[in-house]
Amino acid sequence: MVFYDESCAAAIMKDDDDDDDDDDDDDDDDDDDDDDDDDDDDDDDDDDDDDERKNGNSASTPQEILEEVSAFYEKLYKEDKPDQHVKDLSGNFFSNLEIPQIKECEKTFCDEELKEDEVLAALKLMKNKSSPGIDGIPTEFYKFFWTKLKPYLLDSYSYSLQSGQLSYSQRRGMITLLHKNKGLSRDDLGDWRPISLTNTDYKILAKALALRLGKVISSIVNIDQSGFLKGRNISSTLREIADIIEYENDQMRNSIVLAIDYQKAFDTVSVNFMLETFKRFGFGENFMKWLAILLKDRTGLVKNGGYLSREFNIERGVINHVLLVGKMSISKWKYGGGGKLIDIFEKEAYYRGLFS
């Protein structure tokens, strides 16, 4: 591998443990279907049920529940902004920002062909006994049969890069629901967390690319971002907030601490805006293509009570098992939706003498 400067090469080649895998159990709710005896009565009942659901009442049969759940997530993952609107908006937004660029050697590194040792390293870091995707093939299967599977898996990834699209099975995610608890209602879909179970071959690819990204992203993400990055700790951010509060109290000034929690942040993020952010960071053609392949042309279906829903398109959001989620999202946060706000706070703090 050829690098442009030794310091950059050293930074890239430094060992990076990036253990990241959320897997959750599926819900098993057993419901029985009602038998139909009278067609006319059933038609009336169906109409009444439709009216009740539209008026905010609960669905009760497995079919009704599954349709309500799939309709909810189909709407949630529906992109509500045209591509051109996002391009125009991001163009205006980015034109007012000074965005750092990755080094040329880092760009070259991320653009390289995916190697066997990278894929194997990603596979070894993945946890056993995790929930598989809709094909039912677990991580252990790939680990045990690695020597036999590796040529086919690598050829599959290579073909996906050339064609610009993953296979049909790799693009599908099976969504199961995990209740948030905390005394929340079990009848409101907003109080359930969607867990997207993707197939293991998809997760291996995402993990391998996440490991690449992990070696270069620290250089372009502001030190204020303390989450999702090795060597950074959220406690430093808490300490900084405490220091600012103490300083403001000493100055006897009226100030506020603003905590923002985006509703459904991971589920509603614009894929096009995220890709534009990475483009502005200076990532190369191949890596940008990989990101688009992982995030576009996806479909999902919901599993609930042992039943599978109809399939629907996932046009926005980053699903749980895209292991790039944290790293991609912090890039968007700093130089995306929340970045401008952070920049304003930083400039104001600088002028007040809080930071040198």
N, C-alpha and C positions, 0 to 999 in steps of 0.2 A: 504494500500500500504506500502510495506517495503522498507526502504532506508538504505544504508550502512553508511551514515553519515549525521548529521543534516544540515550542510552547503549546501550540495548537495540537500537535500530535500527542503530546503528553496528556493533555486534558481529555482528548477523545479516548485514548487507550486506557485511561484510568478505570479500574474496576468499578462497576456500578450495579449494586443490588437494587432491583426494582420489583419488589414482591407485591403483587396487586391482584387480588382475585376475589370478587364477591360472588358467593353462591348461596342460594337459599332453597329451602324445601318448598315443594309444590303443596298447594292446599288440596285436601281431599274432602270434599263435601258431597255426600250421597243424597240425591234427591230422586224421587220416583215420578214418572210421567203419569198424567191423568189419562184414563181411557175415555174415548169418545163414544157416546151412545146416541145422541141426538144432534144431527148436523146443524139444524136451525139454531138450537140452543147454544151450540158451540160457537157458531158464527157471531151470535149476539154477545157471548161472553168475551170472545176475542176483541170485538169492537170496544166493549167496556174496558177491558184490560189496557188496550192502546190508549183510550182516553185518560185512564187513571195514571198511566206512566207519563203522559204528556203533562198532566196536572201536578206531577211531582210525587206521585204515590209509588210504592215499591213494586218491583217485579218479583214473581214468586217461583215460577217453574224454571227448571234448568235452561230451557231454550230462551225464555224471556231474559233471564239473568245474563246469559252469555251474549245475547244480542245487545243488551244495554251496556255491558262492559266493553264489547268490541266497538260499539258506536262511540263510546266515551273516548277510547284511546285512538280511534281513527281520527276523531276531531282534534284531539290533543296534538297528534303528530302531523296534522295537516299544515303545510306551509301556507300562511295567510298573506304573504307578501310576494309579488311577482319578482322574478330574477332581476329584471332591469331596475326595479325599485331598490332592491338591495345593493346592486352595483352603484347606482347613483348616490344612495345614502352613504355607503362606505367610502366612495370616492371623495365626497365632500368632507366626511369625518376625518379620514386619514390625511387629507391635505393640510390639516391644521396641527398635525402631530409630528414630533421628531421620533421616529421609530428606529431602534437599534437594528443592526444587520448581523447575521451570523457571519463568521469568517469564511473565506473562500475554501479553506481546507475542510471546514465543518460542512459546508454545502456539498463538497465532493464526497465526503464520507457518507452523508445521508442519502446521496444519489446512487451509491454503488449497488451493484447487483446483490440481491439477498443471498447470503451464503449458507451452506449447510451447517456450519458451526454456530451461526447466529440463531438459526431455527431450533437447533438442538438445545442451545443455552436457554432459549425462551421456554421450550417444552420442559426442561428440567426444573425451572423455577415455578412452574404451575403446580398447584396443589392437587393431591389425589383426593378421591372421594368427594369431588365437587359435582354439582348437578350438570349433566350433559345437555346438549341442545336437542332439537326435535329428532335428530337421527339416532339418539340414544347411545352414541359412542363416547365413552368416557376418556379422560386424560390417560388413565392407566393403560388403555389399549394402545395408544400411540407410543407410550414409553416402552412397553413390552415388545412391540413389533416394529420398533423404529428402523432397524436395519433393512427390513423388507419394505416399509412404507415410505422411507425418505425420498427415493427417486420420484415416486408418483406425486408426493406432496410438493416437492420442489418444482416439478414440471407444472403442477397445477398453479402454483403461485406465479411462475414465469409466464404462463399462458394468460393469466388474469391481468398481469401488467401490460402484456402486448395487446390484449383485446380491450382493456379498459373496464373490465367487469368481472366480478367473482361469479362462481357457479350459482345456480339457482338455490341449492341447499345452503350454501355459505351466506347468501343474502337474507335468509329467513331467520327470524327470531321468534321464539315461543315465550310469551309474556305470562308470568304467574304473579299473583298478588300476595303481598305480605302486609298485614295490618300494622299500622304505626303504634297501636296501643295508646298509652298515655291518656286513658279515659275517653278516647275519641269514639265516635259512632262507627259501628260496623256496617251501617246501611248506606253510608256516603262514600262514593268511589274516591273522592278527594282525600279520604283518610286511609287509603290503601297505597302502598308503594309498589309500583310495577317493577318486577325483576325480569329482565330480558335474558333468556337462556339461549345463547348462540352455540353453534356447533364447535367442537373442539378445534377443528382445522382452521376455523376463522379466528378463534382466540389465540392460537399459536402464532399466526401471522401478525395479529394486532400486538401481541406481546413482543415479538421480535422488533417491530417498528418502534414500539414504545422504548425499548432498550436503546435503540439508536438515538431517538429524540432525547432521552434522559442524559446522554453524554454531551449535548450541546445547548440545551435549553436554559441552563443557569446563566449563561452569558447574556441572554436577551431579556430575562425576566427580572424586574426591579427587586432589590433586596427586601422591599416592604412586603412582598408576597412570600409568606412563610410556609404555606401548605403545599403538599404534593411534591416537594423537591428534597432530595437527599442533602443532608447537611444543614437544613433549615428547620427551625422549631417554632411552633406557634406561640410558645411561651415568651419569645422575644417580642412578639407583637403585643401581647398582653402587658408586658413590662413597659413598652413604649407608650401605650395608651394610659397606663397608670401614671407615668412620668408627666405626660401632657396635662392630665387632670390636675395633678399636684401643682404644676407650674401655673396653670390658669387660676387655681384657687389662691396661690400666693400673690398673684397679680390682682386678685379681687375683681376679676372680670366675669361677666355673664357669658357662659359658653355652653355648647351642647356637644354630646357625643352621639353620633348618628350611626346606628347599626342597621344595615340593609340586608334583608333576606329575600332574594328573588323567588317568587312563587314558580314552582316547576322549572327551575333554572336549567337543569340538564335536559329536560324533556322538550323545551321550547326554543333552545338556541338555534339560530339560523346557520345551517351548514354552509351556505354560500358566504356568509359573513366570516365564519371561522376560517374557511379556505382563503379568503381574501387577506385575513390577518397574517396567515403563514406566508403567503406570497409576499407581503410587505416586509416580513422579517428576512426575506432573501433566500428562502428554501428553493431548491432546484426543481427541475421538471419532473424527474422520476419520483422524488419524495412527495411532491404535490399530487402526482398521479395516484400514488398509493393512498394518500389521505382521502382523495375523492372516491377511490374504489371502495374503501372501507365504509364511507359515510353516505354514499348515494345508491339509488336503485334498491333500497331495502324494503322488505315486507315483514309484516308481523301477524301473529294470530294469538289469541288468548286461550290459555288452558284454565278451566275452572270446574271444580267438581268432577274431574275425570273427563270432561268434554272439551273439544277443540272448537274454536269459533271459525267463522269465515276469515279469509286472509284480507289484509288491507295494507295500503302503502304507508311507509314511514318516511316522511319528507323532511322532517326536522328533528332536532334533538340528538343527543349522543347516548347510546344504550349502555347499560351497565357493564357489559363485558368487552366493550371497546376499551382496552387497557391504556389507550392514549387519553382517555377522558380527562383525568386530572391535569395532565400536562397541557393538553390543548385548551382546556377551559381557563387555566390561569393566564395563558397568553391572551385569550380573548378578554379576560377581566381587566388586565392591566392596560391593554391598548384597545379594548372594546367598550362595552356598555359602561363599565365603572371606571375605566381608565382616566377619562377626562376629569371626573370628580376627584379622583385621587391626586391628579396633577394639580388641580386647583388648591386642594388642601395643603399639598407640599409647598407650593409657591407662597401661600399665605403664611405657613409656619416659618418658612425661610425669612420672609420679610419681618416677621415678629421677632426673629432671633432665636427661635426654638432650635433650629438646626444650623450648623455651620456649613 
